[in-house]
């Protein structure tokens, strides 16, 4: 739902959003950001919540479940979106890109279909904290064109996707 998302000036935090289940790899994001020292907001709930809360250092905020409006505001203000799991498609990277924010994603699965390395985000090749840290640092050296990122996400809009599927 592309039109739901807005782009605002980035604040000094990265964002992870998803169910707190092992395959989403929130633990990988938390371990990396513990070492990196950058701020990370983790939105979501699930069976790993207590474990992840114990793992997170002071630079990491676990919010629990939030409303769609609150989530949209976090997307619009984050510095980048962290997508460390391997999924078939993954709607959250598209939501981040619809907000004009780059996606730092594990370079496997559906992220390869939606993220363009160096243009709409950065990939990391191994599911290890050091690889994610390197990708975050690489993303900080790129001057992101938030309008281009949003335009890229527009091609996955519900209406356009429906028309493509019907044709």
DSSP file (Angstrom, degrees, kcal/mol; ACC not computed):
  #  RESIDUE AA STRUCTURE BP1 BP2  ACC     N-H-->O    O-->H-N    N-H-->O    O-->H-N    TCO  KAPPA ALPHA  PHI   PSI    X-CA   Y-CA   Z-CA
    1    1 A X    >         0   0    0      0, 0.0     3,-2.0     0, 0.0     4,-0.4   0.000 360.0 360.0 360.0  73.4    0.0    0.0    0.0
    2    2 A X  G >   +     0   0    0      1,-0.3     3,-1.7     2,-0.2   152,-0.1   0.812 360.0  61.0 -49.4 -44.0    2.5    2.6   -1.3
    3    3 A X  G 3  S+     0   0    0      1,-0.3    -1,-0.3   151,-0.1   151,-0.0   0.654  92.2  67.8 -67.0 -15.3    0.4    5.6   -0.6
    4    4 A X  G <  S+     0   0    0     -3,-2.0     2,-0.3     2,-0.0    -1,-0.3   0.734  89.4  80.9 -72.2 -22.5    0.3    4.9    3.1
    5    5 A X    <   -     0   0    0     -3,-1.7     2,-0.3    -4,-0.4    68,-0.1  -0.640  57.8-172.1 -98.9 145.6    4.0    5.6    3.5
    6    6 A X        -     0   0    0     66,-0.3     2,-0.5    -2,-0.3    -2,-0.0  -0.860  19.9-128.3-127.9 160.4    5.8    9.0    3.8
    7    7 A X        +     0   0    0     -2,-0.3     2,-0.3    93,-0.1    70,-0.1  -0.956  31.1 169.1-113.5 124.8    9.3   10.1    3.7
    8    8 A X        -     0   0    0     68,-1.7     3,-0.1    -2,-0.5     2,-0.1  -0.809  48.7 -70.8-123.9 168.8   10.6   12.4    6.5
    9    9 A X        -     0   0    0     -2,-0.3     2,-0.1     1,-0.1    -1,-0.0  -0.370  61.4-107.9 -60.9 134.3   14.1   13.5    7.5
   10   10 A X        -     0   0    0     69,-0.1    68,-0.2    -2,-0.1     2,-0.2  -0.361  29.6-153.6 -68.5 140.4   16.0   10.5    8.9
   11   11 A X        -     0   0    0     66,-3.7     2,-1.6     2,-0.2    -1,-0.0  -0.484  39.7 -83.5-100.2 179.6   16.7   10.4   12.6
   12   12 A X  S    S+     0   0    0     -2,-0.2    27,-0.3    66,-0.1     2,-0.3  -0.417  93.8  85.1 -91.1  62.8   19.7    8.6   14.1
   13   13 A X        -     0   0    0     -2,-1.6    66,-3.6    64,-0.3    67,-0.5  -0.989  61.0-137.4-154.2 154.6   18.3    5.0   14.3
   14   14 A X  E     -ab  40  80A   0     25,-2.3    27,-2.7    -2,-0.3     2,-0.4  -0.699  25.1-134.4-104.6 163.6   17.9    1.9   12.3
   15   15 A X  E     -ab  41  81A   0     65,-2.2    67,-3.4    -2,-0.3     2,-0.4  -0.966  19.8-177.4-129.6 135.8   14.8   -0.2   12.2
   16   16 A X  E     -a   42   0A   0     25,-2.7    27,-2.9    -2,-0.4     2,-0.4  -0.994  13.9-179.1-121.4 135.3   13.9   -3.9   12.4
   17   17 A X  E     +a   43   0A   0     65,-0.5     2,-0.3    -2,-0.4    27,-0.2  -0.990  28.2  84.0-137.7 127.3   10.3   -4.9   12.1
   18   18 A X  S    S-     0   0    0     25,-2.3     2,-0.1    -2,-0.4    27,-0.1  -0.907  76.8 -51.7 165.0 171.0    8.9   -8.4   12.2
   19   19 A X        -     0   0    0     -2,-0.3     2,-2.0    25,-0.2    27,-0.2  -0.441  54.7-120.3 -62.9 139.4    7.7  -11.3   14.3
   20   20 A X        +     0   0    0     25,-1.9    28,-2.5    -2,-0.1     2,-0.3  -0.498  67.5 131.3 -87.9  70.8   10.3  -12.2   16.9
   21   21 A X  S >>>S-     0   0    0     -2,-2.0     3,-1.5    26,-0.2     4,-0.6  -0.837  70.7-107.3-116.5 154.7   10.8  -15.8   15.6
   22   22 A X  G >45S+     0   0    0     -2,-0.3     3,-1.3     1,-0.3     5,-0.1   0.855 114.6  57.6 -53.7 -40.1   14.2  -17.4   15.0
   23   23 A X  G 345S+     0   0    0      1,-0.3    63,-0.6     2,-0.1    -1,-0.3   0.698  97.0  62.9 -70.5 -16.1   13.9  -17.4   11.1
   24   24 A X  G <45S-     0   0    0     -3,-1.5    61,-0.4    61,-0.1    60,-0.3   0.698  97.8-142.1 -77.7 -19.3   13.4  -13.5   11.1
   25   25 A X  T <X5 +     0   0    0     -3,-1.3     4,-1.6    -4,-0.6     3,-0.4   0.801  47.1 150.8  64.9  34.1   17.0  -13.3   12.6
   26   26 A X  H  ><S+     0   0    0     -5,-0.5     4,-2.7     1,-0.2     5,-0.2   0.848  72.4  61.8 -60.8 -31.7   16.3  -10.3   15.0
   27   27 A X  H  > S+     0   0    0      1,-0.2     4,-2.7     2,-0.2    -1,-0.2   0.877 100.5  52.4 -61.8 -37.1   19.0  -11.8   17.2
   28   28 A X  H  > S+     0   0    0     -3,-0.4     4,-2.4     2,-0.2    -1,-0.2   0.925 110.4  47.6 -63.2 -45.1   21.5  -11.3   14.3
   29   29 A X  H  X S+     0   0    0     -4,-1.6     4,-2.6     2,-0.2    -2,-0.2   0.926 113.6  47.7 -61.8 -44.6   20.5   -7.6   14.1
   30   30 A X  H  X S+     0   0    0     -4,-2.7     4,-2.3     2,-0.2    27,-0.2   0.919 111.6  49.3 -65.5 -44.0   20.7   -7.2   17.8
   31   31 A X  H  X S+     0   0    0     -4,-2.7     4,-1.6     2,-0.2    -1,-0.2   0.925 113.5  47.3 -60.3 -44.0   24.2   -8.8   18.1
   32   32 A X  H  X S+     0   0    0     -4,-2.4     4,-2.5     1,-0.2    -2,-0.2   0.931 114.1  45.6 -63.5 -45.9   25.5   -6.7   15.2
   33   33 A X  H  X S+     0   0    0     -4,-2.6     4,-2.4     1,-0.2     5,-0.2   0.786 105.5  60.8 -73.6 -25.7   24.1   -3.5   16.6
   34   34 A X  H  < S+     0   0    0     -4,-2.3    -1,-0.2    -5,-0.2    -2,-0.2   0.927 114.1  37.2 -59.0 -43.4   25.4   -4.3   20.1
   35   35 A X  H  < S+     0   0    0     -4,-1.6    -2,-0.2    -5,-0.2    -1,-0.2   0.861 117.6  50.4 -76.0 -37.1   28.9   -4.4   18.6
   36   36 A X  H  < S-     0   0    0     -4,-2.5    -2,-0.2    -5,-0.2    -3,-0.2   0.841  92.8-144.3 -72.5 -34.3   28.3   -1.4   16.2
   37   37 A X     <  +     0   0    0     -4,-2.4    -3,-0.1     1,-0.3     2,-0.1   0.448  52.9 132.8  82.6   0.4   26.9    0.8   18.9
   38   38 A X        -     0   0    0     -5,-0.2    -1,-0.3     1,-0.1     2,-0.3  -0.446  66.1 -95.5 -79.2 158.0   24.3    2.4   16.6
   39   39 A X        -     0   0    0    -27,-0.3   -25,-2.3    -2,-0.1     2,-0.4  -0.560  42.3-174.4 -76.2 137.0   20.7    2.8   17.7
   40   40 A X  E     -ac  14  60A   0     19,-1.9    21,-2.7    -2,-0.3     2,-0.5  -0.999  13.2-156.8-133.2 129.0   18.3    0.1   16.6
   41   41 A X  E     -ac  15  61A   0    -27,-2.7   -25,-2.7    -2,-0.4     2,-0.6  -0.933   9.9-160.9-104.1 126.5   14.5    0.0   17.1
   42   42 A X  E     -ac  16  62A   0     19,-3.4    21,-2.5    -2,-0.5    22,-0.7  -0.935   6.4-170.3-111.7 112.8   13.0   -3.5   17.1
   43   43 A X  E     +ac  17  64A   0    -27,-2.9   -25,-2.3    -2,-0.6     2,-0.2  -0.901  41.2  66.5-105.0 127.2    9.3   -3.5   16.5
   44   44 A X        -     0   0    0     20,-1.4    20,-0.4    -2,-0.5     2,-0.3  -0.815  56.3-125.7 150.2 172.2    7.5   -6.8   16.9
   45   45 A X        +     0   0    0     -2,-0.2   -25,-1.9    19,-0.2     2,-0.3  -0.941  40.5 112.7-142.7 160.7    6.4   -9.5   19.3
   46   46 A X  S >  S-     0   0    0     -2,-0.3     3,-1.8   -27,-0.2     4,-0.3  -0.937  74.3 -51.3 156.5-176.1    6.8  -13.2   19.5
   47   47 A X  T 3  S+     0   0    0     -2,-0.3     4,-0.3     1,-0.3     3,-0.3   0.690 125.8  53.3 -63.9 -20.3    8.4  -16.2   21.3
   48   48 A X  T 3> S+     0   0    0    -28,-2.5     4,-3.1     1,-0.2     5,-0.3   0.433  77.2 103.0 -91.8   1.2   11.9  -14.7   21.3
   49   49 A X  H <> S+     0   0    0     -3,-1.8     4,-2.4   -29,-0.3     5,-0.2   0.898  83.0  43.6 -54.5 -48.5   10.9  -11.4   22.8
   50   50 A X  H  > S+     0   0    0     -4,-0.3     4,-1.7    -3,-0.3    -1,-0.2   0.919 115.6  48.5 -65.1 -43.8   12.2  -12.2   26.3
   51   51 A X  H  > S+     0   0    0     -4,-0.3     4,-1.2     1,-0.2    -2,-0.2   0.920 113.4  47.5 -60.5 -44.9   15.5  -13.7   25.0
   52   52 A X  H  X S+     0   0    0     -4,-3.1     4,-2.0     1,-0.2    -2,-0.2   0.863 107.6  55.7 -68.0 -36.4   16.1  -10.7   22.7
   53   53 A X  H  < S+     0   0    0     -4,-2.4    -1,-0.2    -5,-0.3    -2,-0.2   0.881 108.4  49.1 -62.3 -37.3   15.4   -8.2   25.5
   54   54 A X  H  < S+     0   0    0     -4,-1.7    -1,-0.2     1,-0.2    -2,-0.2   0.771 112.6  48.2 -71.4 -26.0   18.1   -9.9   27.5
   55   55 A X  H  < S+     0   0    0     -4,-1.2    -2,-0.2    -5,-0.1    -1,-0.2   0.788  92.4  95.5 -81.8 -31.0   20.5   -9.8   24.6
   56   56 A X     <  -     0   0    0     -4,-2.0     2,-0.1    -5,-0.1   -25,-0.1  -0.381  61.5-149.4 -73.1 136.0   19.9   -6.1   23.8
   57   57 A X    >   -     0   0    0    -27,-0.2     3,-2.0    -2,-0.1    -1,-0.1  -0.309  42.5 -80.2 -90.4-177.4   22.2   -3.4   25.1
   58   58 A X  T 3  S+     0   0    0      1,-0.3    -2,-0.1    -2,-0.1   -24,-0.0   0.698 124.9  62.8 -62.7 -22.5   21.2    0.2   25.9
   59   59 A X  T 3  S+     0   0    0    -20,-0.1   -19,-1.9   -26,-0.1     2,-0.5   0.451  93.2  78.2 -81.9   0.8   21.4    1.3   22.2
   60   60 A X  E <   -c   40   0A   0     -3,-2.0     2,-0.5   -21,-0.2   -19,-0.2  -0.941  62.3-164.5-118.3 129.3   18.6   -1.1   21.3
   61   61 A X  E     -c   41   0A   0    -21,-2.7   -19,-3.4    -2,-0.5     2,-0.6  -0.951   4.8-161.1-114.6 123.9   14.9   -0.4   22.0
   62   62 A X  E     +c   42   0A   0     -2,-0.5   -19,-0.2   -21,-0.2   -21,-0.1  -0.924  10.7 179.3-101.1 118.7   12.3   -3.2   21.7
   63   63 A X  E     -     0   0A   0    -21,-2.5   -20,-0.2    -2,-0.6     2,-0.2   0.678  24.8-142.6 -94.0 -18.7    8.9   -1.6   21.4
   64   64 A X  E     -c   43   0A   0    -22,-0.7   -20,-1.4   -20,-0.4    -1,-0.3  -0.501  59.2 -14.3  79.8-162.3    6.7   -4.7   21.2
   65   65 A X  S    S-     0   0    0    -22,-0.2     2,-0.3    -2,-0.2   -22,-0.0  -0.530  71.5-171.5 -76.0 138.4    3.7   -4.6   18.8
   66   66 A X        -     0   0    0     -2,-0.2    -2,-0.0     1,-0.1     2,-0.0  -0.851  26.5 -96.4-127.0 164.0    2.7   -1.2   17.5
   67   67 A X     >  -     0   0    0     -2,-0.3     4,-2.5     1,-0.1     5,-0.2  -0.306  39.0-107.9 -71.8 162.2   -0.2    0.3   15.5
   68   68 A X  H  > S+     0   0    0      1,-0.2     4,-2.6     2,-0.2     5,-0.2   0.890 120.8  53.6 -58.0 -40.2    0.1    0.7   11.7
   69   69 A X  H  > S+     0   0    0      2,-0.2     4,-1.8     1,-0.2    -1,-0.2   0.906 109.5  46.7 -62.7 -42.6    0.3    4.5   12.2
   70   70 A X  H  > S+     0   0    0      2,-0.2     4,-2.1     1,-0.2    -1,-0.2   0.906 112.3  50.6 -65.6 -41.6    3.2    4.2   14.6
   71   71 A X  H  X S+     0   0    0     -4,-2.5     4,-2.7     1,-0.2    -2,-0.2   0.921 107.6  53.3 -61.9 -44.3    5.0    1.7   12.3
   72   72 A X  H  X S+     0   0    0     -4,-2.6     4,-2.3     1,-0.2   -66,-0.3   0.893 108.3  50.8 -58.2 -40.9    4.6    4.1    9.4
   73   73 A X  H  X S+     0   0    0     -4,-1.8     4,-1.1     2,-0.2    -1,-0.2   0.897 109.5  49.8 -65.5 -40.3    6.1    6.9   11.5
   74   74 A X  H >X S+     0   0    0     -4,-2.1     4,-1.3     1,-0.2     3,-0.6   0.935 110.9  49.8 -64.2 -44.9    9.1    4.7   12.4
   75   75 A X  H >< S+     0   0    0     -4,-2.7     3,-0.6     1,-0.2    -2,-0.2   0.937 109.4  52.2 -54.7 -47.1    9.6    3.8    8.7
   76   76 A X  H 3< S+     0   0    0     -4,-2.3   -68,-1.7     1,-0.2    -1,-0.2   0.733 117.4  36.9 -66.4 -22.6    9.5    7.4    7.7
   77   77 A X  H << S+     0   0    0     -4,-1.1   -66,-3.7    -3,-0.6   -64,-0.3   0.493  89.6 108.8-110.3  -5.0   12.1    8.5   10.2
   78   78 A X    <<  -     0   0    0     -4,-1.3   -64,-0.2    -3,-0.6     3,-0.1  -0.283  64.9-136.2 -73.9 160.9   14.6    5.7   10.3
   79   79 A X  S    S-     0   0    0    -66,-3.6    23,-0.4     1,-0.4     2,-0.3   0.764  82.7 -20.4 -82.8 -29.1   18.1    5.9    8.8
   80   80 A X  E     -b   14   0A   0    -67,-0.5   -65,-2.2    21,-0.1     2,-0.5  -0.952  64.7-111.5-173.6 160.0   17.8    2.4    7.2
   81   81 A X  E     -bd  15 103A   0     21,-2.8    23,-3.6    -2,-0.3     2,-0.5  -0.887  23.2-144.8-108.7 132.0   15.8   -0.8    7.5
   82   82 A X  E     + d   0 104A   0    -67,-3.4   -65,-0.5    -2,-0.5     2,-0.4  -0.847  20.5 173.5-100.9 123.5   17.5   -4.0    8.7
   83   83 A X  E     + d   0 105A   0     21,-3.0    23,-2.3    -2,-0.5   -58,-0.1  -0.743   9.9 159.7-130.3  81.4   16.3   -7.2    7.0
   84   84 A X        +     0   0    0     -2,-0.4     2,-0.1   -60,-0.3   -59,-0.1   0.560  46.6  83.7 -87.6  -8.4   18.5  -10.1    8.2
   85   85 A X  S    S-     0   0    0    -61,-0.4     2,-0.6    21,-0.0    21,-0.3  -0.425  76.6-118.5 -92.4 168.0   16.3  -13.1    7.5
   86   86 A X        +     0   0    0    -63,-0.6     2,-0.3    -2,-0.1    23,-0.2  -0.934  42.7 166.5-105.9 118.8   15.8  -15.1    4.4
   87   87 A X        -     0   0    0     -2,-0.6    23,-3.8    21,-0.4    24,-0.3  -0.867  47.3-116.1-129.4 162.2   12.2  -15.0    3.2
   88   88 A X  S    S-     0   0    0     -2,-0.3    -1,-0.1    21,-0.2    -2,-0.0   0.912 100.9 -24.6 -63.1 -42.9   10.3  -15.9    0.0
   89   89 A X  S    S-     0   0    0     20,-0.1    -2,-0.2    21,-0.1    24,-0.1   0.485  74.0-150.8-134.5 -73.6    9.3  -12.3   -0.6
   90   90 A X     >  -     0   0    0     -4,-0.1     4,-0.5     2,-0.1     3,-0.1   0.746   8.7-159.1  91.7 103.7    9.2   -9.9    2.4
   91   91 A X  H  > S+     0   0    0      1,-0.2     4,-2.0     2,-0.1     3,-0.3   0.787  83.0  71.8 -81.4 -29.2    6.8   -7.0    2.4
   92   92 A X  H  > S+     0   0    0      1,-0.2     4,-2.3     2,-0.2     5,-0.2   0.868  93.1  53.8 -62.0 -38.4    8.7   -5.0    5.1
   93   93 A X  H  > S+     0   0    0      1,-0.2     4,-2.5     2,-0.2    -1,-0.2   0.906 109.5  49.8 -61.2 -37.0   11.6   -4.1    2.8
   94   94 A X  H  X S+     0   0    0     -4,-0.5     4,-2.5    -3,-0.3    -2,-0.2   0.880 108.8  51.9 -67.3 -36.7    9.1   -2.6    0.3
   95   95 A X  H  X S+     0   0    0     -4,-2.0     4,-0.8     2,-0.2    -1,-0.2   0.911 110.7  48.2 -65.0 -41.0    7.4   -0.7    3.0
   96   96 A X  H ><>S+     0   0    0     -4,-2.3     5,-2.3     1,-0.2     3,-0.7   0.927 113.0  47.5 -63.5 -44.2   10.8    0.8    4.1
   97   97 A X  H ><5S+     0   0    0     -4,-2.5     3,-2.1     1,-0.3    56,-0.3   0.865 105.1  58.8 -66.7 -34.9   11.6    1.7    0.5
   98   98 A X  H 3<5S+     0   0    0     -4,-2.5    -1,-0.3     1,-0.3    -2,-0.2   0.741 104.9  52.8 -63.2 -20.9    8.1    3.2    0.0
   99   99 A X  T <<5S-     0   0    0     -4,-0.8   -91,-0.3    -3,-0.7    -1,-0.3   0.357 124.3-109.7 -91.7   2.8    9.2    5.5    2.9
  100  100 A X  T < 5S+     0   0    0     -3,-2.1     2,-0.4     1,-0.3    -3,-0.2   0.647  74.8 134.6  81.0  16.0   12.4    6.3    0.9
  101  101 A X      < -     0   0    0     -5,-2.3    -1,-0.3    -6,-0.1    -2,-0.2  -0.810  56.1-117.2-105.4 139.1   14.7    4.4    3.2
  102  102 A X        -     0   0    0    -23,-0.4   -21,-2.8    -2,-0.4     2,-0.5  -0.366  24.8-134.5 -70.3 151.0   17.5    2.0    2.2
  103  103 A X  E     -de  81 121A   0     17,-1.8    19,-2.2   -23,-0.2     2,-0.7  -0.916   7.3-157.3-110.0 129.5   17.3   -1.6    3.1
  104  104 A X  E     +de  82 122A   0    -23,-3.6   -21,-3.0    -2,-0.5     2,-0.3  -0.917  34.6 172.6-105.5 106.2   20.2   -3.5    4.5
  105  105 A X  E     -de  83 123A   0     17,-2.5    19,-1.9    -2,-0.7     2,-0.3  -0.838  43.4-105.0-125.8 149.8   19.3   -7.1    3.7
  106  106 A X  E     - e   0 124A   0    -23,-2.3     2,-2.3   -21,-0.3     5,-0.2  -0.588  44.8-121.2 -65.1 129.0   20.7  -10.6    3.8
  107  107 A X  S    S+     0   0    0     17,-2.8     2,-0.3    -2,-0.3    -1,-0.1  -0.264  79.9  85.4 -79.3  54.2   21.5  -11.3    0.1
  108  108 A X  S >  S+     0   0    0     -2,-2.3     3,-0.9   -23,-0.2   -21,-0.4  -0.953  77.8   1.6-143.0 160.2   19.2  -14.4   -0.3
  109  109 A X  T >  S-     0   0    0     -2,-0.3     3,-1.5     1,-0.2     4,-0.3  -0.218 118.9  -7.5  68.1-147.2   15.6  -15.1   -1.1
  110  110 A X  T >> S+     0   0    0    -23,-3.8     3,-1.7     1,-0.3     4,-0.9   0.708 119.6  73.3 -63.1 -25.4   13.0  -12.4   -1.8
  111  111 A X  H X> S+     0   0    0     -3,-0.9     4,-2.8   -24,-0.3     3,-0.6   0.844  90.4  61.5 -58.6 -31.5   15.3   -9.5   -1.0
  112  112 A X  H <4 S+     0   0    0     -3,-1.5    -1,-0.3     1,-0.2    -2,-0.2   0.735 102.9  51.7 -66.3 -21.1   17.1  -10.2   -4.3
  113  113 A X  H <4 S+     0   0    0     -3,-1.7    -1,-0.2    -4,-0.3    -2,-0.2   0.689 123.4  24.3 -86.4 -20.3   13.8   -9.5   -6.1
  114  114 A X  H << S+     0   0    0     -4,-0.9     2,-0.4    -3,-0.6    -2,-0.2   0.699 106.1  71.9-120.6 -26.4   13.1   -6.2   -4.5
  115  115 A X     <  -     0   0    0     -4,-2.8     2,-0.6    -5,-0.2    -1,-0.1  -0.805  60.2-153.8 -99.8 134.2   16.3   -4.6   -3.3
  116  116 A X    >>> -     0   0    0     -2,-0.4     4,-2.9    -3,-0.0     3,-2.2  -0.929  27.6-121.1-107.3 112.7   18.9   -3.2   -5.8
  117  117 A X  B 345S+f  121   0A   0     -2,-0.6     5,-0.2     1,-0.3   -13,-0.1  -0.281  94.1   6.7 -58.4 126.4   22.3   -3.2   -4.2
  118  118 A X  T 345S+     0   0    0      3,-3.5    -1,-0.3     1,-0.1     4,-0.1   0.246 130.7  57.4  86.4 -13.0   23.8    0.3   -4.1
  119  119 A X  T <45S+     0   0    0     -3,-2.2    26,-0.4     2,-0.3    -2,-0.2   0.737 125.1   6.9-114.4 -44.1   20.6    2.0   -5.3
  120  120 A X  T  <5S-     0   0    0     -4,-2.9   -17,-1.8     1,-0.3     2,-0.3   0.354 130.4 -32.7-121.1   1.8   17.8    1.0   -2.8
  121  121 A X  E   < -ef 103 117A   0     -5,-1.1    -3,-3.5   -19,-0.3     2,-0.4  -0.985  61.2 -91.2 170.1-171.4   19.9   -0.8   -0.2
  122  122 A X  E     -e  104   0A   0    -19,-2.2   -17,-2.5    -2,-0.3     2,-0.3  -0.981  26.9-143.0-132.6 142.6   22.9   -3.0    0.6
  123  123 A X  E     -e  105   0A   0     -2,-0.4     2,-0.4   -19,-0.2   -17,-0.2  -0.751   3.4-157.0-100.8 152.5   23.3   -6.7    0.8
  124  124 A X  E     -e  106   0A   0    -19,-1.9   -17,-2.8    -2,-0.3     8,-0.1  -0.984   9.5-149.7-123.7 144.6   25.4   -8.8    3.2
  125  125 A X  S    S+     0   0    0     -2,-0.4     2,-0.4   -19,-0.2    -1,-0.1   0.627  71.9  45.1 -96.2 -16.4   26.4  -12.3    2.1
  126  126 A X  S    S-     0   0    0      2,-0.2     2,-2.6     3,-0.0     6,-0.1  -0.983  79.8-119.6-130.8 144.4   26.6  -14.3    5.3
  127  127 A X  S    S+     0   0    0     -2,-0.4     2,-0.3     4,-0.1     3,-0.0  -0.320  74.9 116.3 -79.2  61.4   24.3  -14.4    8.3
  128  128 A X  S  > S-     0   0    0     -2,-2.6     4,-1.9     1,-0.1     3,-0.4  -0.950  74.6-121.2-128.1 146.6   26.9  -13.2   10.7
  129  129 A X  H  > S+     0   0    0     -2,-0.3     4,-2.8     1,-0.2     5,-0.2   0.888 112.0  56.0 -54.0 -41.4   27.1  -10.0   12.8
  130  130 A X  H  > S+     0   0    0      1,-0.2     4,-2.3     2,-0.2    -1,-0.2   0.889 107.1  49.2 -61.0 -39.2   30.4   -8.9   11.2
  131  131 A X  H  > S+     0   0    0     -3,-0.4     4,-1.9     2,-0.2    -1,-0.2   0.899 112.6  47.2 -67.4 -40.6   28.8   -9.1    7.7
  132  132 A X  H  X S+     0   0    0     -4,-1.9     4,-2.5     2,-0.2    -2,-0.2   0.911 110.6  52.4 -66.4 -42.0   25.8   -7.1    8.8
  133  133 A X  H  X S+     0   0    0     -4,-2.8     4,-2.6     1,-0.2    -2,-0.2   0.929 108.7  50.5 -58.3 -46.3   28.1   -4.5   10.4
  134  134 A X  H  X S+     0   0    0     -4,-2.3     4,-2.4     1,-0.2    -1,-0.2   0.894 110.4  49.7 -59.5 -40.5   30.1   -4.1    7.2
  135  135 A X  H  X S+     0   0    0     -4,-1.9     4,-2.5     2,-0.2    -1,-0.2   0.891 110.1  50.2 -67.2 -39.5   26.9   -3.6    5.2
  136  136 A X  H  X S+     0   0    0     -4,-2.5     4,-1.4     2,-0.2    -2,-0.2   0.938 112.2  47.6 -62.3 -46.1   25.6   -1.0    7.6
  137  137 A X  H  < S+     0   0    0     -4,-2.6     4,-0.5     1,-0.2    -2,-0.2   0.896 111.4  50.9 -62.7 -40.0   29.0    0.8    7.4
  138  138 A X  H >< S+     0   0    0     -4,-2.4     3,-1.5     1,-0.2     4,-0.4   0.912 106.7  54.7 -62.1 -42.2   28.9    0.6    3.6
  139  139 A X  H >< S+     0   0    0     -4,-2.5     3,-1.0     1,-0.3    -1,-0.2   0.821 100.9  60.2 -61.9 -29.7   25.3    2.0    3.6
  140  140 A X  T 3< S+     0   0    0     -4,-1.4    -1,-0.3     1,-0.2    -2,-0.2   0.645 100.5  55.3 -73.8 -13.8   26.6    5.0    5.5
  141  141 A X  T <  S+     0   0    0     -3,-1.5     2,-0.4    -4,-0.5    -1,-0.2   0.510  92.4  88.1 -93.4  -6.1   29.0    5.9    2.7
  142  142 A X  S <  S-     0   0    0     -3,-1.0     2,-1.1    -4,-0.4   -23,-0.0  -0.777  73.6-137.4 -99.1 135.7   26.3    6.0    0.1
  143  143 A X        -     0   0    0     -2,-0.4     2,-0.2     2,-0.0    -3,-0.1  -0.776  32.2-147.5 -88.1  97.1   24.4    9.2   -0.7
  144  144 A X        -     0   0    0     -2,-1.1     2,-1.0    -5,-0.2     3,-0.1  -0.423   9.2-143.0 -74.1 136.2   20.9    7.7   -1.0
  145  145 A X     >  -     0   0    0    -26,-0.4     4,-2.2     1,-0.2     3,-0.3  -0.836  15.4-170.0 -96.3  97.1   18.4    9.2   -3.3
  146  146 A X  H  > S+     0   0    0     -2,-1.0     4,-2.3     1,-0.2    -1,-0.2   0.808  83.8  55.6 -63.5 -31.0   15.2    8.8   -1.3
  147  147 A X  H  > S+     0   0    0      2,-0.2     4,-2.5     1,-0.2    -1,-0.2   0.907 108.7  47.8 -66.4 -41.0   13.0    9.8   -4.3
  148  148 A X  H  > S+     0   0    0     -3,-0.3     4,-2.4     2,-0.2    -2,-0.2   0.893 110.6  51.8 -65.4 -39.6   14.6    7.0   -6.4
  149  149 A X  H  X S+     0   0    0     -4,-2.2     4,-1.9     2,-0.2    -2,-0.2   0.933 111.7  46.4 -62.6 -45.6   14.1    4.5   -3.6
  150  150 A X  H  X S+     0   0    0     -4,-2.3     4,-1.7     1,-0.2    -2,-0.2   0.912 111.0  52.5 -62.7 -42.3   10.4    5.5   -3.3
  151  151 A X  H  X S+     0   0    0     -4,-2.5     4,-0.7     1,-0.2    -1,-0.2   0.893 107.5  52.2 -62.1 -39.7   10.0    5.3   -7.1
  152  152 A X  H >< S+     0   0    0     -4,-2.4     3,-0.9     1,-0.2    -1,-0.2   0.918 109.2  49.6 -60.5 -43.9   11.5    1.8   -7.1
  153  153 A X  H >< S+     0   0    0     -4,-1.9     3,-2.1   -56,-0.3    -1,-0.2   0.809  96.2  72.3 -66.3 -29.2    9.0    0.7   -4.4
  154  154 A X  H >< S+     0   0    0     -4,-1.7     3,-2.1     1,-0.3    -1,-0.2   0.822  84.4  66.7 -58.1 -32.4    6.1    2.1   -6.4
  155  155 A X  T << S+     0   0    0     -3,-0.9    -1,-0.3    -4,-0.7    -2,-0.2   0.667  99.4  52.6 -65.5 -13.4    6.4   -0.7   -9.0
  156  156 A X  T <  S+     0   0    0     -3,-2.1    -1,-0.3    -4,-0.2    -2,-0.2   0.276  80.7 136.5-101.9   8.3    5.3   -3.1   -6.3
  157  157 A X    <>  -     0   0    0     -3,-2.1     4,-2.9    -4,-0.1     5,-0.3  -0.179  67.8-113.6 -54.2 148.7    2.2   -1.0   -5.4
  158  158 A X  H  > S+     0   0    0      1,-0.2     4,-2.5     2,-0.2     5,-0.2   0.904 114.7  47.4 -52.8 -49.1   -0.9   -3.1   -4.8
  159  159 A X  H  > S+     0   0    0      2,-0.2     4,-2.2     1,-0.2    -1,-0.2   0.921 114.7  45.1 -63.6 -45.5   -2.8   -1.7   -7.9
  160  160 A X  H  > S+     0   0    0     -6,-0.2     4,-2.4     2,-0.2    -2,-0.2   0.915 113.8  49.8 -65.6 -42.9    0.2   -2.1  -10.2
  161  161 A X  H  X S+     0   0    0     -4,-2.9     4,-2.6     1,-0.2    -2,-0.2   0.907 109.8  51.1 -62.3 -42.6    0.9   -5.6   -8.9
  162  162 A X  H  X S+     0   0    0     -4,-2.5     4,-2.3    -5,-0.3    -1,-0.2   0.917 110.8  48.6 -60.8 -44.2   -2.7   -6.6   -9.4
  163  163 A X  H  X S+     0   0    0     -4,-2.2     4,-1.9     2,-0.2    -2,-0.2   0.905 111.6  49.7 -63.5 -41.1   -2.7   -5.3  -13.0
  164  164 A X  H  < S+     0   0    0     -4,-2.4    -2,-0.2     1,-0.2    -1,-0.2   0.916 111.7  48.5 -63.3 -42.9    0.5   -7.2  -13.7
  165  165 A X  H  < S+     0   0    0     -4,-2.6    -2,-0.2     1,-0.2    -1,-0.2   0.894 111.3  49.9 -64.8 -39.9   -0.9  -10.4  -12.3
  166  166 A X  H  <        0   0    0     -4,-2.3    -1,-0.2     1,-0.3    -2,-0.2   0.843 360.0 360.0 -69.1 -32.7   -4.1  -10.1  -14.3
  167  167 A X     <        0   0    0     -4,-1.9    -1,-0.3    -5,-0.2    -2,-0.2   0.498 360.0 360.0 -80.3 360.0   -2.3   -9.5  -17.5
